[in-house]
Structure formats: C-alpha cells, structure tokens
Amino acid sequence: MNKTIPLLLVLFLASCQFVPFERKETMRLPEVSIGTQGVEVFLDPRMQHEVYEGSPFSMLVTLSNLGTMDVEEGVYTISYEPQYLYLPRQQVQGRFVVRGKSVFNPQGSERQLNFIFTTKPLGPQVERYPATITFNACYPYATNAPIITCIDTDLTGKKTGKVCTPQPQSFAKGQGAPVVVATVEPRMLPHENPNLIRPEFILTLRNQGTGEVVAPQLSRDACSGRPLGPEGWNVVEVGAQLSDSVLTCTPTPVKIKLAGETKIVCSLPEGIDARLGTFTAPLLVTLDYGYLNSLTTQVTILKPS
C-alpha cells in the first residue's frame, strides 16, 4: 500500500485555511437631489480691497451650481461707478453655462470669471473713496419634487388592512433647488360621480435660497437693468402629475411670498375609480422660475501720500 498519497493529502488539508464568505457592502450612490441652492456666487478672498488711484486690480468671481438643474442660458452683468473705475466694455456682461449636481458629479460644476479693473484719479480734495461693485447672475431654474403619496378611495373608513394612510409630508432637506416644495398634504374628496373620488394635494412652496425669484420668461431681463414690474418678480409656474394623470393646479403661475410660505392646490377633477382601494402612487411636482443671485463688494481707492 502506498502511504505517500494519504500523507500528502493530510499536509494539503492542514495548509488550507477556510475563510468564511465576507459580505461586501453595496456601494451607495451619492444623494444629490437635496439642498436649497442653485447657482451661488463667490468672490475670491484674495481680492485687493485697497488700491491706489491709476492702478489695476483683479476681481475673480466663481459661479458654482450647487443644485441639480443644468444652466445653459445664464447671463451676468457687473455694475460699478464709472467715474472712479474703468472696466473694458466686453467684460461688463456675458453668458455662462454651469452643469448641476448629478450622481457622477455630486459637487456640481463651476465657472470662473476674472474682471480686470483700473482705478481712475481722485479729485484734488479727495484722499480716499470706497467704490462699489455689484455682480449679478440671472438664470432659469427648475425644482423637481418626486413624492410617493397614498391614495385611499375608501372615504367611509370602513375597510381595514390598508397598505397606507394619506398624511402630510415635509421635506426639510429641499429638492436640490432654491425654491422648494416644503410640505405636501393629500386629501381624498368626494366626486360628483359616486363611483369616483377626487384626490387633492395642498402644496407649500418656499424660497429658501439667497436670491430673488423672477418669472421664468424674464430670467435674462432681470440682469438687464430694465424694470420688470410687480408681475415680474416672485412668480413660479407649477405643474404636477399623479402617476400618468396631469393635475390641475391653482393658481399657476403663483406669486410666492418674499418670506414665509405660499400654498397652492393641485387636484384631479376627473377623479379616480373608487373600486381601486388603497395604494401608493408617484406624485411629481415641477416648479419653473428664474433666479437672480447678487454679490456686492467695495474697493477703496487711495491717493498716494
């Protein structure tokens, strides 16, 4: 009998280490559809704020899209005091494109603009002068708020074992845009047809960004310096869809408050079959508007002593 094979087998088994199966965590994708910002404007902190007369200085501005909406038709303007500062005409206004946050670019994109000013001579009796510069960024933006809501066609409340209950929802983290759907309150109402029910949703809207809301068709005009009139500011167009059905929202467009909450009602007038029972359904709310973000700084012009 050959004893070599069993011996080799024992040595082989002794050298083997049985490693238990390690469960690897599934890679989580970054959550980008949150936040209350759009295109934010930042000034380079290294900018000189005291400059002698007749000297050049640089003003570097960064446009960062911290929301989820791509901006392809943004415009900017820069205003200053021409009696004290000179800026080439081609730098006074322009356009910009900045992509929004996505799963593959969770930080969003940015665009840098460098303005080269030259200070003008001060008057004979003036030793120093604080000149004001204002940068404005205007752009169209949108808020997309996907929500899972509960539809309950049992208005009498007699049925038991329901999969969900209609109740208000709040969204403190926002939807990746400055104008947010803060809360949604579902209501199930009777229909003139007894075989149907009419879903209704009360939406609470709020401007939680640092800028101003303008009517979507006037986003460029907000940077032109032309007056928009009272109907041009704080205007938002609202749309909503429940599964494949388009809801009727009133009022739309809606005038949102400068501070605080604005409510709007979206409903399905044609109703839902009461025999469908209780179920969850996707509700998609879309808000369209223009937005204006501004940045103001001062540069003190000095006369050499």
C-alpha positions as CSV (number, residue, x, y, z in Angstrom):
1,M,0.0,0.0,0.0
2,N,1.4,3.4,-1.0
3,K,1.3,5.7,2.1
4,T,2.6,8.7,0.3
5,I,-0.7,9.9,-1.2
6,P,-2.6,10.0,2.2
7,L,0.3,11.8,3.8
8,L,0.3,14.4,1.0
9,L,-3.4,14.8,1.4
10,V,-3.2,15.4,5.1
11,L,-0.5,18.0,4.6
12,F,-2.6,19.7,1.9
13,L,-5.7,19.9,4.1
14,A,-3.7,21.2,7.0
15,S,-2.3,24.0,5.0
16,C,-5.7,25.1,3.7
17,Q,-7.4,28.0,5.6
18,F,-11.2,28.1,5.3
19,V,-12.0,31.8,5.1
20,P,-15.7,32.5,5.7
21,F,-17.6,34.4,3.0
22,E,-17.3,38.1,3.5
23,R,-20.3,40.1,2.7
24,K,-19.4,43.2,0.9
25,E,-21.4,46.4,1.3
26,T,-23.2,47.6,-1.8
27,M,-21.7,50.9,-2.9
28,R,-24.2,53.7,-2.2
29,L,-24.7,56.4,-4.8
30,P,-24.5,60.0,-3.6
31,E,-27.8,61.6,-2.8
32,V,-27.8,64.7,-4.9
33,S,-31.5,65.7,-5.1
34,I,-31.4,67.6,-1.8
35,G,-30.4,71.1,-0.8
36,T,-31.8,74.6,-1.2
37,Q,-29.2,76.2,-3.5
38,G,-28.9,77.0,-7.2
39,V,-26.1,78.9,-8.8
40,E,-24.1,80.5,-6.0
41,V,-21.8,83.5,-6.5
42,F,-18.4,83.6,-4.6
43,L,-15.7,86.3,-4.5
44,D,-12.1,85.3,-4.3
45,P,-11.0,86.2,-0.8
46,R,-7.6,87.2,-2.0
47,M,-9.0,90.2,-3.9
48,Q,-7.4,93.6,-3.1
49,H,-9.8,96.0,-1.3
50,E,-7.4,99.0,-1.1
51,V,-5.9,100.2,-4.4
52,Y,-4.1,103.3,-5.3
53,E,-5.5,105.6,-8.0
54,G,-4.4,104.8,-11.5
55,S,-3.7,101.1,-10.6
56,P,-5.2,97.9,-12.0
57,F,-6.8,95.2,-9.8
58,S,-8.4,91.9,-10.4
59,M,-11.9,90.7,-9.2
60,L,-12.3,86.9,-9.6
61,V,-15.9,85.6,-9.3
62,T,-16.8,81.9,-9.2
63,L,-20.2,80.7,-10.3
64,S,-20.9,77.3,-8.6
65,N,-24.0,75.3,-9.5
66,L,-24.9,73.6,-6.2
67,G,-28.3,72.5,-7.4
68,T,-29.5,69.7,-9.7
69,M,-30.6,71.8,-12.7
70,D,-28.2,72.4,-15.6
71,V,-27.9,76.1,-16.5
72,E,-27.2,76.6,-20.2
73,E,-28.6,80.1,-20.7
74,G,-27.3,82.0,-17.7
75,V,-26.4,85.7,-18.1
76,Y,-24.3,88.0,-15.9
77,T,-23.8,91.7,-15.6
78,I,-21.4,93.8,-13.5
79,S,-22.2,97.3,-12.4
80,Y,-19.7,99.8,-10.9
81,E,-19.0,103.5,-10.6
82,P,-17.6,104.6,-13.9
83,Q,-16.3,107.9,-12.6
84,Y,-13.9,106.1,-10.3
85,L,-13.4,102.7,-12.1
86,Y,-12.7,101.6,-15.6
87,L,-13.6,98.1,-17.0
88,P,-13.4,97.0,-20.6
89,R,-16.8,97.0,-22.2
90,Q,-16.6,93.4,-23.3
91,Q,-16.4,92.3,-19.6
92,V,-19.5,94.2,-18.4
93,Q,-21.9,91.4,-19.4
94,G,-21.8,87.9,-20.8
95,R,-23.3,84.4,-20.7
96,F,-22.4,81.3,-18.7
97,V,-23.1,77.6,-18.6
98,V,-22.8,75.5,-15.5
99,R,-23.9,71.9,-15.0
100,G,-25.8,70.9,-12.0
101,K,-25.2,68.1,-9.5
102,S,-25.5,64.5,-10.7
103,V,-24.6,61.1,-9.4
104,F,-21.4,61.2,-11.4
105,N,-20.7,64.8,-10.5
106,P,-22.1,65.3,-6.9
107,Q,-20.3,68.6,-6.4
108,G,-21.8,70.3,-9.4
109,S,-19.8,72.4,-11.9
110,E,-18.4,75.9,-11.7
111,R,-17.3,78.8,-13.9
112,Q,-14.7,81.4,-13.0
113,L,-14.8,85.0,-14.4
114,N,-11.9,87.4,-13.9
115,F,-12.6,91.1,-14.2
116,I,-9.6,93.5,-14.6
117,F,-10.5,97.0,-13.3
118,T,-8.4,100.1,-13.3
119,T,-8.9,102.9,-10.8
120,K,-9.3,106.4,-12.0
121,P,-7.6,109.5,-10.5
122,L,-9.4,111.0,-7.5
123,G,-10.2,114.7,-7.2
124,P,-7.7,117.1,-5.7
125,Q,-9.6,117.3,-2.4
126,V,-10.3,113.5,-2.1
127,E,-7.8,111.3,-0.3
128,R,-9.8,108.0,-0.5
129,Y,-13.0,106.8,-1.9
130,P,-14.9,103.5,-1.4
131,A,-16.2,102.4,-4.8
132,T,-19.0,99.8,-5.0
133,I,-19.1,96.9,-7.5
134,T,-22.1,94.6,-7.9
135,F,-22.1,91.3,-9.8
136,N,-25.5,89.8,-10.9
137,A,-26.1,86.3,-12.1
138,C,-29.5,85.6,-13.7
139,Y,-30.6,82.2,-14.9
140,P,-33.7,79.9,-15.5
141,Y,-34.1,77.1,-12.9
142,A,-36.5,74.3,-12.0
143,T,-37.4,72.2,-9.0
144,N,-38.4,68.6,-9.4
145,A,-40.0,67.0,-6.4
146,P,-40.8,63.3,-6.8
147,I,-43.0,62.1,-3.9
148,I,-44.6,58.8,-3.0
149,T,-48.1,59.5,-1.8
150,C,-51.0,57.5,-0.5
151,I,-54.3,57.3,-2.4
152,D,-57.3,56.0,-0.3
153,T,-60.6,55.6,-2.2
154,D,-62.4,54.4,1.0
155,L,-63.9,57.7,2.1
156,T,-66.1,56.0,4.8
157,G,-63.1,54.5,6.5
158,K,-64.8,51.1,7.0
159,K,-62.2,48.9,5.3
160,T,-59.3,47.5,7.3
161,G,-55.8,46.3,6.5
162,K,-54.9,49.2,4.3
163,V,-51.4,49.4,2.9
164,C,-51.1,53.2,3.7
165,T,-52.8,56.2,5.1
166,P,-52.9,59.7,3.5
167,Q,-50.9,62.1,5.7
168,P,-48.9,65.3,5.3
169,Q,-45.2,65.0,4.3
170,S,-42.5,67.6,4.9
171,F,-39.2,67.9,3.1
172,A,-36.7,69.8,5.2
173,K,-33.7,68.9,3.1
174,G,-35.2,70.5,-0.1
175,Q,-35.0,69.1,-3.6
176,G,-31.7,70.5,-4.9
177,A,-33.0,73.9,-5.9
178,P,-33.7,77.3,-4.1
179,V,-37.5,77.2,-4.4
180,V,-38.7,74.1,-2.5
181,V,-41.8,72.1,-2.0
182,A,-41.8,72.3,1.7
183,T,-44.9,70.2,2.5
184,V,-47.5,68.1,0.7
185,E,-50.9,67.4,2.3
186,P,-53.1,64.9,0.5
187,R,-56.8,65.0,0.7
188,M,-59.4,62.5,-0.6
189,L,-62.6,64.3,-1.5
190,P,-66.0,63.1,-2.8
191,H,-66.7,63.4,-6.5
192,E,-70.0,64.4,-8.2
193,N,-69.9,60.8,-9.6
194,P,-70.5,58.5,-6.6
195,N,-68.3,55.9,-8.2
196,L,-65.2,58.2,-8.1
197,I,-63.1,60.1,-5.6
198,R,-61.2,63.3,-6.2
199,P,-57.6,63.4,-5.0
200,E,-56.4,66.9,-3.9
201,F,-52.9,68.0,-2.8
202,I,-52.1,71.2,-0.9
203,L,-48.5,72.2,-1.7
204,T,-46.5,74.6,0.4
205,L,-43.8,76.5,-1.5
206,R,-40.9,78.5,-0.1
207,N,-37.9,80.4,-1.5
208,Q,-35.1,79.1,0.7
209,G,-32.3,80.3,-1.5
210,T,-30.3,83.5,-1.0
211,G,-31.5,85.2,-4.2
212,E,-34.7,86.5,-5.8
213,V,-37.3,84.7,-7.8
214,V,-38.4,86.1,-11.2
215,A,-40.9,84.9,-13.8
216,P,-39.3,82.1,-15.9
217,Q,-39.6,84.0,-19.2
218,L,-37.9,87.1,-17.6
219,S,-34.8,85.4,-16.2
220,R,-32.5,87.2,-18.7
221,D,-34.3,90.6,-18.3
222,A,-33.6,90.5,-14.5
223,C,-29.9,91.3,-15.3
224,S,-30.7,94.0,-17.9
225,G,-31.4,96.8,-15.5
226,R,-34.9,97.3,-17.1
227,P,-37.8,97.4,-14.7
228,L,-39.8,94.1,-14.6
229,G,-42.8,95.5,-12.9
230,P,-44.7,93.9,-10.0
231,E,-45.8,90.9,-12.1
232,G,-42.2,90.0,-13.0
233,W,-40.9,89.2,-9.5
234,N,-41.6,86.2,-7.3
235,V,-43.5,84.3,-10.0
236,V,-43.4,80.5,-10.2
237,E,-45.1,78.2,-12.7
238,V,-46.4,75.0,-11.1
239,G,-47.1,71.6,-12.6
240,A,-48.0,68.3,-11.0
241,Q,-48.6,64.7,-12.2
242,L,-50.1,61.8,-10.3
243,S,-48.9,58.6,-12.0
244,D,-49.8,59.3,-15.6
245,S,-52.5,61.8,-14.9
246,V,-51.8,65.6,-15.1
247,L,-53.2,67.5,-12.2
248,T,-54.9,70.9,-12.3
249,C,-53.0,73.4,-10.1
250,T,-54.5,76.7,-8.9
251,P,-53.2,79.3,-9.0
252,T,-50.5,78.9,-11.6
253,P,-48.4,80.9,-12.1
254,V,-48.3,81.7,-8.4
255,K,-46.9,84.7,-6.7
256,I,-44.8,83.3,-3.8
257,K,-44.0,85.4,-0.7
258,L,-40.7,87.1,-0.2
259,A,-40.5,85.4,3.2
260,G,-42.7,82.6,4.5
261,E,-44.9,80.0,2.9
262,T,-47.2,80.1,-0.2
263,K,-49.9,77.4,-0.6
264,I,-51.3,76.1,-3.9
265,V,-53.8,73.3,-4.6
266,C,-53.4,70.6,-7.2
267,S,-56.3,68.2,-7.9
268,L,-57.6,65.6,-10.3
269,P,-61.0,66.8,-11.4
270,E,-61.8,63.7,-13.5
271,G,-61.4,61.6,-10.3
272,I,-60.2,58.0,-9.6
273,D,-62.3,54.8,-9.6
274,A,-63.4,54.2,-6.0
275,R,-63.0,50.4,-6.6
276,L,-59.2,50.7,-6.7
277,G,-58.9,50.6,-2.9
278,T,-55.9,52.0,-1.1
279,F,-52.5,52.2,-2.8
280,T,-49.3,54.2,-3.1
281,A,-48.7,56.3,-6.2
282,P,-45.9,58.6,-7.5
283,L,-46.6,62.4,-7.4
284,L,-44.2,64.6,-9.3
285,V,-44.3,68.3,-8.7
286,T,-42.3,70.7,-11.0
287,L,-41.6,74.4,-10.4
288,D,-40.2,76.6,-13.1
289,Y,-38.9,80.1,-12.4
290,G,-36.0,82.4,-13.0
291,Y,-33.5,83.3,-10.3
292,L,-31.2,86.2,-9.5
293,N,-28.1,86.0,-7.3
294,S,-26.1,89.1,-6.5
295,L,-22.7,89.9,-4.9
296,T,-21.6,93.3,-3.8
297,T,-18.2,94.4,-2.7
298,Q,-16.2,97.6,-2.2
299,V,-12.8,98.7,-3.2
300,T,-11.2,101.7,-1.5
301,I,-9.3,104.0,-3.9
302,L,-6.3,105.7,-2.2
303,K,-4.3,108.7,-3.1
304,P,-0.6,108.2,-2.7
305,S,0.7,110.1,0.3
